[in-house]
Amino acid sequence: MKLTALSAVVFASLAGGAIAQTADQDLIEQGKYIATMGDCAACHTQPRGAGKPYAGGYAIASPLGTIWSTNITPSRQYGIGTYTEQDFSDAVRKGVLKDGTHLYPAMPYDAYAGITDADMKALYAYFMHGVDPVDEPPAQVTELPFPFNLRFSMAAWNLLYVRGNPFTPDAGLNAQENRGKYIVDTLGHCASCHSPRGLLMGSVSGQYLRGGSVGPWYAPDITGDPVHGIGSWANEEIATYLKTGRAEGKAQAAGPMAEAVEHSFQHMADDDLGAIAAYLKTVNAPAAASASPAASRTDMGQPVDVEPGIRGLFPENAHDSLKTGAELYSGYCASCHQPNGAGSRNQAYPSLFHNSVTGAASATNLIATILYGVDREAGGDHVLMPHFNTGSYVAVLTDQEIADISNFVMETYGNPNAAKVTTADVQVVRNGGPVPFLAKVQPHIPALMATGGVAAVVVLAGVILLVRRRRIA
């Protein structure tokens, strides 16, 4: 009897341990999925095998200088191995490390502040028990110029722009839409790119998901507005775009969006992609009766054959004969996008009409595509368009040539109102995009402080903070 009882106790103990182990593994797997939704690998892992998972060392180009991502493996010396769950939560939600150091908002903790407690617990379990520690010192550390190197100043920025409360469902949305809102606003941190930034580089109030600059690229309006946003897209088209980086006859993902597709969206469950689509269609969606009949950016343009107008103008042995936009297009673009701009039959080379880039109100993304190309992997397909910037293996195009191609493409296949590209516009994109206010004034800040101007800055910051707090209240 004693042996039987002991055996029962041992069996119960072993069974309980197995159940606990399974529960822990389930939590880790849940955390892995949340990390994927949060796109953590995109910044904390060097691309395509250049570094170990989550070991950091990825250069994030910001207008204020290069920010190097950190090691977030459970390494006790170089990573987050000594972090408690509360330490981890403070870093992710508040942007404050265990030693009190403030993170820069290149880490989207202003969005991650809304992560639920349950998801945060799973995320912590994954990074502590599902990720291999990397015990290697960082090759580079972030060193921004004065005064941005004073990380404690981020505390004031956080008071202005960071909300510390986990997500709560919106009573005006159904369950699917609320799930989409949670992903969009927190883990997906979509507003970090798709909302404009103000003077202090915080999101502009009232312009939620209306589009914003991301370095040399422009993240377009993704609200339910049928003209300016994606309100004319079917939910299935939005989900397909997120999954593959392509919505045929509408858009192709490039730049930062291609990275998001590659590292995050393509790995999400179809239900979650559907939830994102359902929610986005509710944002700024007009009533059906007042919907504008104007064409959206994905409806503009038509096929036009470039060849008849330029064929036979030059002898076969002519050199440097590509002078006009049409001639440059024929020489550098038509071999893939076809002489009529229709792209290939399977749309691996996309059409240039009915295209969100060429139908946009600005040629920014067209210029960026020419300068930086397209490189994304999704669903086993590697989509590659060569760039025409310095170091190109195809051709290095001048600012004037890119301006001429851009104007021809916009005028012929897209939005002719945007066919006003100058060499100065190309130079801005080539140099990394528009320079924000803080970057412009940075060289003058030491002189301003030397003349006592810092007091004015402090007073101004105090006024801004007071106004912001009253608005919140």
C-alpha positions in Angstrom: 0.0 0.0 0.0 2.8 2.4 0.9 4.6 1.7 -2.4 1.4 2.2 -4.3 0.7 5.5 -2.6 4.2 6.6 -3.2 4.0 5.7 -6.8 0.8 7.7 -7.1 2.4 10.7 -5.5 5.4 10.4 -7.9 3.1 9.9 -10.9 1.0 13.0 -9.9 4.2 15.0 -9.4 5.6 14.0 -12.8 2.3 14.6 -14.5 2.0 18.0 -12.8 5.5 18.9 -14.0 4.7 17.9 -17.5 1.6 20.0 -17.5 3.5 23.0 -16.1 6.2 22.5 -18.7 3.6 22.4 -21.5 2.0 25.5 -20.1 5.3 27.3 -20.0 6.1 26.2 -23.6 2.7 27.5 -24.7 3.5 30.8 -23.1 6.9 31.0 -24.8 5.3 30.2 -28.2 2.7 32.9 -27.5 5.4 35.3 -26.7 7.3 34.4 -29.9 4.2 35.3 -31.9 3.8 38.6 -30.1 7.5 39.4 -30.8 6.8 38.7 -34.5 3.8 41.0 -34.4 5.9 43.6 -32.8 8.5 43.3 -35.5 11.2 43.1 -32.9 13.6 41.2 -35.2 13.5 43.9 -37.9 15.6 46.2 -35.7 17.3 43.9 -33.2 18.6 41.4 -35.7 20.9 42.3 -38.5 19.3 41.4 -41.9 19.6 38.0 -43.6 22.0 36.2 -41.5 24.5 39.0 -40.9 24.0 38.6 -37.1 22.6 36.4 -34.4 18.9 36.7 -33.6 18.1 39.7 -31.3 21.8 40.4 -30.8 21.4 44.0 -32.0 23.9 45.9 -34.1 21.4 47.1 -36.7 21.9 50.7 -37.8 18.7 52.7 -37.6 19.2 55.9 -39.6 17.5 58.8 -37.9 17.5 62.5 -38.8 19.4 63.1 -35.6 22.1 60.5 -36.2 22.5 56.7 -36.4 20.9 54.7 -33.6 22.4 51.3 -33.1 20.0 48.6 -31.8 20.9 46.8 -28.7 21.2 43.2 -27.6 17.9 41.9 -26.2 18.9 38.3 -25.7 19.0 36.9 -22.2 22.7 37.5 -21.9 23.4 38.6 -18.4 26.4 40.7 -19.4 25.4 42.3 -22.7 21.6 41.7 -22.9 18.6 41.7 -20.7 19.3 38.5 -18.7 19.1 40.2 -15.3 15.8 41.9 -16.0 12.8 41.1 -13.9 9.4 41.1 -15.6 8.8 44.6 -14.3 12.2 45.8 -15.6 11.3 44.3 -19.0 7.8 45.9 -19.0 9.3 49.3 -18.1 11.8 49.1 -21.0 9.1 48.1 -23.5 6.3 50.3 -22.3 8.1 53.3 -20.9 11.4 53.3 -22.8 13.4 53.2 -19.5 16.1 50.5 -19.0 16.9 48.8 -15.7 19.7 51.2 -14.9 17.4 54.2 -15.5 18.7 55.0 -19.0 16.1 56.4 -21.4 15.7 54.9 -24.8 15.1 56.9 -27.9 11.7 56.6 -29.5 13.3 54.8 -32.5 12.1 52.0 -30.2 8.4 52.5 -30.5 7.6 52.3 -26.8 5.0 55.0 -27.2 3.0 52.4 -29.1 4.1 49.4 -27.0 2.7 51.2 -23.9 -0.6 49.7 -24.9 0.5 46.1 -24.8 -1.8 44.1 -22.5 -0.4 42.6 -19.3 -1.1 39.0 -20.6 0.9 39.7 -23.8 3.7 41.4 -21.9 4.0 38.3 -19.7 4.2 36.0 -22.7 6.7 38.4 -24.4 8.9 38.3 -21.3 8.8 34.5 -21.2 9.9 34.2 -24.8 12.8 36.6 -24.5 14.0 34.9 -21.3 13.5 31.3 -22.3 12.9 31.1 -26.0 15.9 33.2 -27.3 19.5 32.0 -27.1 21.8 34.4 -25.2 24.5 36.2 -27.2 27.4 37.0 -24.9 29.2 39.4 -27.3 30.0 43.1 -26.7 28.4 45.5 -29.1 30.5 46.6 -32.1 28.9 50.0 -32.1 27.0 52.1 -29.6 24.6 55.1 -30.2 26.3 58.4 -29.9 24.0 61.2 -31.0 25.3 64.8 -31.1 24.6 67.3 -28.3 22.0 67.9 -26.9 20.3 64.7 -28.2 23.0 62.7 -26.3 21.4 63.8 -23.1 19.0 60.9 -22.8 17.3 62.2 -19.6 15.7 64.8 -21.8 13.5 62.0 -23.2 11.6 62.1 -19.9 10.0 65.4 -21.0 9.2 63.9 -24.4 7.6 60.9 -22.8 5.3 63.2 -20.7 4.1 64.8 -23.9 3.6 61.7 -26.1 3.5 58.5 -24.2 0.4 57.0 -22.6 1.2 54.3 -20.0 -2.2 52.5 -20.1 -2.7 49.0 -21.6 -5.2 48.8 -24.5 -8.8 48.9 -23.8 -11.5 47.9 -26.4 -13.4 50.6 -28.2 -17.1 50.2 -27.5 -17.9 51.5 -31.0 -16.1 48.6 -32.7 -16.9 44.9 -32.9 -14.6 42.2 -31.7 -12.7 41.8 -35.0 -12.2 45.5 -35.4 -11.0 45.9 -31.8 -8.5 43.1 -32.4 -7.3 45.0 -35.5 -7.1 48.3 -33.5 -5.0 46.6 -30.8 -2.5 45.3 -33.4 -2.4 48.5 -35.3 -2.0 50.8 -32.3 0.3 48.7 -30.2 2.3 45.7 -31.5 2.1 46.9 -35.2 3.0 50.5 -34.2 1.6 51.6 -37.5 1.3 55.2 -36.5 5.0 55.4 -35.9 5.4 55.6 -39.7 2.0 56.4 -41.1 1.2 59.5 -38.9 3.0 62.8 -39.4 5.5 64.1 -36.9 5.6 67.6 -35.4 8.4 69.9 -34.4 9.4 67.7 -31.4 9.0 64.6 -33.6 5.9 63.4 -31.8 2.8 62.3 -33.7 0.6 65.3 -34.8 -2.8 65.3 -33.1 -5.7 64.8 -35.4 -3.6 63.2 -38.2 -3.8 59.6 -37.1 -2.6 57.3 -39.9 -2.9 60.1 -42.5 0.6 59.5 -43.8 4.1 60.6 -42.8 7.8 60.8 -43.9 10.1 57.9 -43.0 13.5 59.0 -44.1 13.6 59.0 -47.9 10.2 57.2 -48.1 6.7 58.4 -47.5 4.3 56.1 -45.6 1.0 56.8 -47.2 -2.5 57.4 -45.7 -3.9 54.0 -44.6 -7.2 55.2 -43.3 -10.6 54.2 -44.7 -10.7 57.4 -46.8 -11.6 56.0 -50.3 -9.6 58.7 -52.2 -6.6 59.5 -50.1 -6.4 56.2 -48.1 -7.3 52.6 -48.7 -11.0 52.8 -48.4 -11.4 51.6 -52.0 -9.5 48.5 -51.3 -11.3 45.3 -50.4 -10.4 43.8 -47.0 -9.0 40.8 -48.8 -6.7 43.0 -50.8 -5.3 44.7 -47.7 -4.7 41.3 -46.0 -3.0 40.0 -49.2 -0.8 43.1 -49.4 0.3 42.6 -45.7 0.9 38.9 -46.3 2.8 39.1 -49.6 3.8 42.7 -50.0 1.7 43.0 -53.1 -1.8 44.0 -54.0 -2.2 43.4 -57.7 -3.2 46.6 -59.6 -2.7 48.7 -56.5 0.6 48.5 -54.6 4.0 46.9 -54.0 5.8 47.1 -50.6 9.3 48.7 -50.6 11.6 50.3 -48.1 10.5 50.1 -44.5 7.2 48.5 -45.5 9.0 45.7 -47.3 10.9 45.0 -44.0 7.6 44.9 -42.1 6.1 42.4 -44.5 9.3 40.3 -44.5 9.8 40.2 -40.7 6.3 40.5 -39.3 3.1 40.6 -41.4 3.8 37.6 -43.5 4.1 35.5 -40.4 0.9 36.7 -38.8 -2.3 34.5 -38.7 -4.8 35.2 -41.4 -7.4 36.1 -38.8 -5.1 38.9 -37.5 -4.4 40.2 -40.9 -8.2 40.3 -41.6 -8.7 42.1 -38.3 -6.1 44.8 -39.3 -7.9 45.3 -42.6 -11.3 45.5 -40.9 -10.1 48.1 -38.5 -8.3 50.3 -41.0 -11.4 50.5 -43.1 -13.2 52.1 -40.1 -10.7 54.9 -39.6 -11.9 58.2 -41.2 -14.3 56.2 -43.4 -17.0 58.6 -44.7 -20.7 57.7 -44.8 -21.6 55.9 -48.0 -23.8 58.8 -49.1 -21.0 61.3 -48.8 -18.3 59.2 -50.3 -16.3 61.2 -52.9 -16.5 60.0 -56.5 -12.9 61.1 -57.1 -10.4 58.5 -58.2 -8.0 57.1 -55.6 -4.3 56.9 -56.2 -4.6 53.3 -57.3 -7.1 54.2 -60.0 -5.0 56.6 -62.0 -3.2 56.2 -65.3 -3.5 54.0 -68.4 -1.2 52.1 -70.8 0.8 54.3 -73.2 3.4 52.9 -75.5 6.6 55.0 -75.4 8.3 53.4 -78.4 6.5 55.0 -81.4 7.5 58.5 -80.4 11.3 57.8 -80.0 12.0 54.9 -82.3 14.4 55.7 -85.2 15.4 59.1 -83.9 19.1 58.1 -83.5 21.5 55.8 -85.5 22.2 52.4 -84.0 25.7 53.4 -83.0 24.7 56.6 -81.2 26.2 57.3 -77.8 24.6 59.2 -74.9 21.3 59.5 -76.8 19.0 59.1 -73.8 18.1 62.7 -73.0 14.4 63.0 -72.5 12.2 61.3 -69.9 10.7 59.0 -72.5 14.1 58.0 -73.8 15.4 57.4 -70.3 12.3 55.3 -69.5 12.8 53.3 -72.7 16.5 52.7 -71.9 16.3 51.9 -68.2 12.7 50.9 -67.3 10.8 49.5 -70.2 12.7 46.2 -70.3 10.9 45.2 -67.1 7.8 47.5 -66.9 7.2 47.1 -70.7 7.1 49.9 -73.2 3.4 50.6 -72.4 4.0 50.6 -68.6 1.8 47.5 -68.1 4.4 45.4 -66.4 4.8 41.7 -66.9 1.9 39.4 -67.5 2.2 37.8 -64.0 2.9 41.3 -62.5 6.2 40.2 -61.0 7.2 43.4 -62.7 4.2 45.6 -61.7 2.2 47.9 -63.8 3.0 51.6 -63.5 -0.6 52.7 -63.9 -3.2 51.8 -61.3 -0.2 51.9 -58.9 -0.2 53.6 -55.5 3.3 55.0 -56.1 2.6 56.7 -59.5 -0.9 57.8 -58.5 0.2 59.5 -55.4 0.1 63.3 -54.8 3.9 63.3 -54.5 6.6 61.6 -56.5 8.6 60.9 -53.3 8.2 57.1 -53.3 8.8 56.9 -57.1 12.1 58.7 -56.6 13.0 56.5 -53.6 12.2 53.4 -55.6 14.6 54.5 -58.3 17.3 55.4 -55.9 17.0 52.5 -53.4 15.2 49.8 -55.4 13.0 47.1 -54.0 14.2 44.0 -52.0 11.8 41.9 -50.1 11.3 38.2 -49.4 7.8 36.9 -48.6 6.0 33.6 -49.1 9.2 32.1 -50.6 9.4 34.7 -53.3 12.3 37.2 -53.5 11.3 40.4 -55.2 14.2 42.5 -56.4 14.4 45.7 -58.4 17.9 47.1 -58.7 18.6 50.6 -57.5 20.1 53.3 -59.6 22.0 55.1 -56.9 25.8 55.1 -56.2 27.1 51.5 -56.4 24.4 50.3 -58.7 25.3 47.2 -60.9 22.9 48.5 -63.5 23.5 52.2 -63.9 24.1 55.3 -61.7 21.6 57.9 -62.7 22.0 61.6 -62.1 19.6 63.8 -60.2 18.4 65.3 -63.6 17.9 61.9 -65.1 15.9 60.6 -62.2 13.8 63.8 -62.2 13.2 63.4 -66.0 12.1 59.7 -65.6 9.9 60.6 -62.6 8.1 63.4 -64.4 7.6 61.2 -67.5 6.2 58.3 -65.5 3.9 60.4 -63.3 2.7 62.4 -66.4 2.2 59.3 -68.6 1.1 56.5 -66.2 0.1 58.1 -62.9 -0.9 61.5 -61.4 0.1 64.2 -63.8 -0.4 66.8 -61.1 2.7 65.4 -59.3 4.9 65.6 -62.4 6.8 68.6 -61.1 10.0 66.8 -59.8 13.1 68.9 -59.7 16.7 67.9 -59.1 16.4 69.5 -55.7 13.6 67.0 -54.9 15.7 64.1 -56.0 18.6 65.4 -53.9 16.4 65.5 -50.8 15.5 61.8 -51.2 19.1 60.9 -52.1 20.3 62.5 -48.9 17.8 60.6 -46.7 14.7 62.6 -46.8 13.4 65.9 -45.4 15.4 67.3 -42.5 13.1 67.8 -39.4 13.2 71.0 -37.3 15.2 69.5 -34.4 18.0 68.4 -36.8 18.0 71.8 -38.4 18.4 73.7 -35.2 20.9 71.2 -33.6 24.1 73.0 -34.9 22.8 76.3 -33.3 21.8 74.9 -29.9 25.3 75.3 -28.2 25.3 79.0 -29.3 21.8 79.5 -28.1 22.6 78.0 -24.7 25.7 80.2 -24.4 23.6 83.3 -24.9 21.0 82.3 -22.3 18.5 81.1 -24.9 18.1 77.8 -23.0 15.8 79.6 -20.6 13.5 80.4 -23.4 13.6 76.8 -24.5 12.7 75.6 -21.0 9.8 78.1 -20.7 8.5 77.1 -24.1 8.7 73.4 -23.2 6.8 74.1 -20.0 4.1 75.9 -21.8 3.8 73.0 -24.3 3.6 70.5 -21.4 0.9 72.6 -19.6 -1.2 72.8 -22.7 -0.8 69.1 -23.3 -1.8 68.1 -19.8 -4.9 70.3 -19.9 -5.9 68.8 -23.2 -5.5 65.3 -21.7 -7.5 66.3 -18.6 
